[in-house]
Amino acid sequence: MPYCDQSSNGIRIFYRRCGHGSTKVLLIIGLAGTHDSWGPQIKGLTGAVEPNDEEEAPTETVGGESNTLGEEVREGDGIEVCCFDNRGVGRSSVPTEKSDYTTTIMAEDALALLDHLGWKNAHVFGHSMGAMIACKLAAMAPDRICSLALLNVTGGGFECFPKDYVKAISSSGMQSNYGFEGQLNACWTHNMTSKELETIRSSGFLVTIIHGRDDIIAQLDHARRLAKKLQPVARMVELHGAHLVSHERPEEVNLALMELIKASKSKLEPEEWSHLAESESDEKRADKYESKRDTDLVT
């Protein structure tokens, strides 16, 4: 089974790889989610539905349907995706101490996984808590980031989750109490310092912040504020949907992710990237992604 072992602390991170190619994408899931929660994006980015873990070994150890979007952007290059279970959920290790769960520690898990895979750098996409972890990873190792996509992200702390949501998900049995309480601790204690935000702004990679307008869990205003803090490298994409916009609007989300990969590979200037987003109204932008989705469904 594909595991990334961190012998220094006894943590094992379970991961899956799909697709083949020189363009690498690391997907980081949110609170109580497992690697397979990225199903619509894995299929959209690679066209694959089955993992390739047994087919191809990592290049280095250091510590179904055709996809028209992917074909348009990749131009024969190919995309390989890696998704994984964060500590505390799924098949990964479940530490019993809350102090073993912070977004910084979990970003270190992700960095160790990149090393294990032998990936010098990657496009890093995160959802909810996974987007918080992705922010920490980008600030921690900016030279490893090709681009950064933050889905339904907040700044952590009080911005995270309504109490009713926490109560509902904690009683659902989706993971052990240790894992849930630990991951929740990571969300509550998450904070991006001015220095970390400046590192992301000045490191040369592009950022997309994708958010559902009807998200009552990670509210839109918080994501908009983060996007402003990350100017001029950040583009804000607002879609009709809620907290699980990656499942509610998979075609639009996948299109936005492919646009980010394509712009990064073409070395688009940050000012041009953010200006393109500012030149469209929110409604116009959402309609553009939905129009593209409808066209793809027809064709």
Disulfide bonds with the S-S distance in Angstrom:
none
